[in-house]
């Protein structure tokens, strides 16, 4: 975990530049969207800090209802995020 200004970043690696978000149970589509938006915000912060593009964005979800998992997959694909949906 890394801290940049006021941001907590769950997954971070400097070289190659990787940023990620980990969540346990987004129980609604709105929460899933919030997790994706948080990851995209973190990506911008890290890219500004290191002056280069993130090579990978990861969203790890332990469990989610099927409709939420489906939406997460769509959002991840649309935003170039590697989605790890463990118990979904």
MODAWO-V847763 format. One record per helix or strand. SS is the DSSP state (h for helix, s for strand). FROM is the first residue (numbers start at 0). TO is the last residue. Records with the same first field share a line. If there is no record, write none. Layout:
SS->FROM-TO, FROM-TO
This chain:
s->1-3, 6-8, 10-12, 17-24, 55-62, 81-84
h->28-49, 65-77
